[in-house]
Structure formats: C-alpha cells, structure tokens
Amino acid sequence: MAHRKPTQLTLEKHSGWGGKRARSGRKPIDKKAMVSHAKRPLLTRRSPVHVTLRVLPHVWNLRSKRSFAVLRKAMSEGGNRLGLRLCDFSIQGNHLHLVVEADDSQSLSRGMQGLAIRAALGLNRLMGRHGRVMCDRFHSRLLRTPTEVRHALHYVRGNHDVHRRRWGQVAVEQPDEFSSTASDHNVTLADPKSFLLKRAHHEFGPPAS
C-alpha cells in the first residue's frame, strides 16, 4: 500500500486575539495625533528644552486674564522645583510654549508633570468642573546648539505674532502680555544655568522680571 506524502496544513486567518491589528492600541484623547511615547533623547543640564503643553478643546481660552492668573500661579509655584527650571514662556489660546532646563530626563518629566497638574487643578476650579485638562503628554525638543536655542527663544517669545501671520493678520511686534516679554507678567522665572541659554539671554536680553 502506497503512503501519501504529508502536506503542511495552513490555518485560516481570523479576527480573534493575537497579532497586530488595524487601529489597535491607545486612542488619542483629542483629534490631533498624540505625542510619541518613544523614549525621549538623553537630557543633561547643559541642554535647554523647548516644551509645548496643549489643553483639550473644552478648556477655556488661556489668553484671558482669569486663565492667565491660574497659569501664573502654576508656573510660579511649579516652575522651579524637582530639578526643573522654567526660564521663558508664551501662552496661546489652547497651548503653552515653555523654555526650560532640567537636571536630567527624570527631572524634566517629574517637573513638567507637577506643573501640568497644578495648571489642570486650577483651570478645573476656574471652570467649575472635573476631569482631564491636558491633551496628552507634553512635547519636548532638546536644544543642543546655540543656533537651536536662539531660534527657539525667538519663536517662543514672539509666538503670538507667529500665529497672527498664519491667520493672515498683521504682526504686532511688541511685547506680548501673555509671555515672558511682558513687563508685568509676574511669573517667577528661574535664572538659566546652562551656557547655551545664558548666552542666548545675553544676546536677546533676559525675560522681563
């Protein structure tokens, strides 16, 4: 009796558990794509960081006196602790731009988490509600060269004019009352320790105190 040659059986594809699936994983909180959760670049106290912190759509306009009062308190109390140093800032309608320094990557994460929590609690009290305020984890860009620091500082300090130009409006080209260029912002800022940011402040002038 002849023996048949064994054949390899194939399993039919199914939609059950296991394997990579389309649209799997954590979903964005907002319509915008989330900030990547990839490991951040190694940070040392020699490198300033440009941080962007965005709020959810239901949060009131941040460029108002009552919202700014909340953010002023949060930045003053949380901007110079846990190894984080807030050196410059600009507030737009739904996000904040910050130039910070940190002792290391952990100090940046812990310091920014603390600052964000203070801001969220204050904004929720202002709005009379509970729940999430921030879109996702903050976005950070490590500034490694004098040119990168100069560009970031120019961008942050003049950010409202950047947005005005995008909206087809004329740039004001004067100190923004919701930024560290305003003479009466009353936010307690830290003195920079990194050579790169000290040099940029010497070139552009320190933020208003």
C-alpha positions as CSV (number, residue, x, y, z in Angstrom):
1,M,0.0,0.0,0.0
2,A,1.5,3.4,-1.1
3,H,2.0,6.0,1.6
4,R,0.9,9.6,0.8
5,K,3.5,12.4,1.2
6,P,2.5,14.5,4.3
7,T,1.4,18.1,3.4
8,Q,1.7,21.2,5.6
9,L,-1.7,22.4,6.7
10,T,-2.4,26.2,6.8
11,L,-4.6,27.8,9.4
12,E,-7.2,30.2,8.2
13,K,-6.9,33.9,9.3
14,H,-9.3,35.0,11.9
15,S,-10.1,38.2,13.7
16,G,-9.6,36.8,17.2
17,W,-6.9,37.7,19.7
18,G,-3.2,37.8,18.9
19,G,-1.1,39.6,16.4
20,K,-1.0,43.1,15.1
21,R,-4.4,44.5,14.3
22,A,-5.5,47.7,12.5
23,R,-6.3,50.7,14.8
24,S,-5.2,48.8,17.9
25,G,-3.5,50.4,20.9
26,R,-4.2,53.5,22.9
27,K,-6.5,56.0,21.2
28,P,-5.8,59.8,21.0
29,I,-7.6,61.9,23.6
30,D,-8.1,64.7,21.0
31,K,-8.4,64.8,17.3
32,K,-4.8,65.6,16.9
33,A,-2.2,62.8,16.9
34,M,-0.7,62.0,20.2
35,V,2.8,62.9,21.2
36,S,5.0,59.9,20.6
37,H,5.6,57.7,23.6
38,A,9.0,56.7,22.2
39,K,11.9,57.2,24.7
40,R,13.0,60.8,24.9
41,P,16.5,61.8,24.0
42,L,19.0,61.8,26.8
43,L,18.9,65.1,28.6
44,T,21.7,66.8,30.6
45,R,21.6,70.1,32.5
46,R,23.8,71.6,29.6
47,S,20.9,71.5,27.2
48,P,17.7,73.7,27.4
49,V,14.4,72.2,26.2
50,H,11.5,73.7,24.2
51,V,8.3,72.3,25.7
52,T,4.8,72.5,24.3
53,L,1.8,71.7,26.6
54,R,-1.6,71.6,25.0
55,V,-5.1,71.6,26.6
56,L,-8.3,69.8,25.5
57,P,-10.9,71.6,23.3
58,H,-13.4,72.1,26.2
59,V,-10.8,74.2,28.2
60,W,-11.5,78.0,28.2
61,N,-9.2,80.3,26.3
62,L,-5.9,80.5,28.0
63,R,-5.3,84.0,26.8
64,S,-7.6,85.7,29.2
65,K,-6.8,87.4,32.5
66,R,-8.6,84.8,34.6
67,S,-6.9,81.9,32.9
68,F,-3.6,83.6,33.0
69,A,-4.0,84.2,36.7
70,V,-4.3,80.4,37.2
71,L,-1.3,79.7,34.9
72,R,0.8,82.4,36.5
73,K,0.3,80.7,39.9
74,A,1.0,77.2,38.5
75,M,4.2,78.3,36.7
76,S,5.5,80.3,39.6
77,E,4.9,77.5,42.1
78,G,5.9,74.6,39.9
79,G,8.4,76.1,37.5
80,N,11.5,75.9,39.8
81,R,11.3,72.6,41.6
82,L,12.1,68.9,41.3
83,G,15.1,69.8,39.2
84,L,13.1,71.8,36.6
85,R,13.7,75.4,35.8
86,L,11.2,77.5,33.8
87,C,13.1,80.3,32.1
88,D,10.8,81.6,29.3
89,F,7.1,81.1,28.4
90,S,4.4,82.1,26.0
91,I,0.7,81.3,26.3
92,Q,-1.6,80.9,23.3
93,G,-5.3,80.1,23.2
94,N,-5.0,76.3,23.7
95,H,-1.3,75.7,24.4
96,L,1.8,76.9,26.2
97,H,5.3,77.2,24.9
98,L,8.0,76.9,27.6
99,V,11.8,77.1,27.5
100,V,13.0,75.1,30.5
101,E,16.2,73.5,31.9
102,A,16.3,70.3,33.9
103,D,19.0,68.3,35.7
104,D,18.2,65.2,33.7
105,S,15.3,63.4,31.9
106,Q,13.6,62.3,35.1
107,S,13.7,65.8,36.5
108,L,12.1,67.1,33.2
109,S,9.3,64.5,33.4
110,R,8.6,64.9,37.1
111,G,8.8,68.7,37.0
112,M,6.6,69.1,33.9
113,Q,4.1,66.6,35.4
114,G,3.9,68.6,38.6
115,L,3.5,71.9,36.7
116,A,0.8,70.4,34.5
117,I,-1.2,69.0,37.5
118,R,-1.1,72.5,39.1
119,A,-2.4,74.1,36.0
120,A,-5.1,71.5,35.4
121,L,-6.4,71.7,39.0
122,G,-6.5,75.5,38.8
123,L,-8.3,75.5,35.4
124,N,-10.8,73.0,36.6
125,R,-11.6,75.1,39.6
126,L,-12.0,78.1,37.4
127,M,-14.3,76.3,35.1
128,G,-16.2,74.5,37.9
129,R,-15.7,71.1,36.5
130,H,-13.6,67.9,37.0
131,G,-11.7,65.6,34.6
132,R,-8.8,65.9,32.2
133,V,-7.5,69.2,31.0
134,M,-4.3,68.4,29.1
135,C,-4.4,66.7,25.7
136,D,-1.6,64.2,26.2
137,R,2.0,64.1,27.4
138,F,4.0,67.2,26.7
139,H,6.1,67.6,23.6
140,S,9.7,68.4,24.1
141,R,12.6,69.3,21.8
142,L,16.1,69.2,23.1
143,L,18.2,72.3,22.1
144,R,21.7,71.2,21.5
145,T,23.4,74.1,19.7
146,P,23.5,78.0,20.1
147,T,21.5,78.3,16.8
148,E,18.7,76.0,18.0
149,V,18.5,77.9,21.3
150,R,18.3,81.3,19.5
151,H,15.6,80.1,17.1
152,A,13.6,78.5,20.0
153,L,13.8,81.6,22.1
154,H,12.8,83.9,19.2
155,Y,9.9,81.5,18.4
156,V,8.6,81.3,21.9
157,R,8.9,85.0,22.8
158,G,7.2,86.0,19.5
159,N,4.8,83.1,19.2
160,H,1.6,85.2,19.2
161,D,2.9,87.1,16.1
162,V,3.7,83.7,14.5
163,H,0.1,82.8,14.9
164,R,-1.2,86.2,13.7
165,R,0.8,85.8,10.5
166,R,-0.7,82.3,10.0
167,W,-4.1,83.8,10.4
168,G,-3.4,86.4,7.8
169,Q,-3.2,89.2,10.4
170,V,-0.5,91.9,10.9
171,A,2.1,91.1,13.4
172,V,2.1,93.4,16.5
173,E,5.8,93.2,17.0
174,Q,5.7,94.3,20.6
175,P,5.9,92.5,24.0
176,D,3.0,90.0,24.3
177,E,1.2,90.4,27.6
178,F,0.8,86.7,27.9
179,S,4.5,85.9,27.6
180,S,7.8,86.4,29.4
181,T,8.4,89.5,27.4
182,A,5.7,91.5,29.2
183,S,7.0,93.8,31.9
184,D,4.2,92.9,34.3
185,H,3.8,89.1,33.7
186,N,4.5,88.5,37.5
187,V,5.6,84.9,36.8
188,T,8.6,83.8,39.0
189,L,11.2,82.6,36.4
190,A,14.4,80.8,37.1
191,D,17.8,82.0,36.1
192,P,19.3,79.8,33.5
193,K,22.3,77.6,34.4
194,S,23.2,76.2,31.0
195,F,25.9,78.1,29.0
196,L,23.6,77.9,25.9
197,L,20.7,79.6,27.4
198,K,22.8,82.2,29.3
199,R,24.4,83.1,26.0
200,A,21.1,83.4,24.3
201,H,19.7,85.6,27.1
202,H,22.8,87.8,26.8
203,E,22.1,88.2,23.1
204,F,18.3,88.6,23.2
205,G,18.1,90.1,26.6
206,P,16.7,88.3,29.7
207,P,12.9,87.9,30.1
208,A,11.1,90.7,31.8
209,S,11.1,90.3,35.6
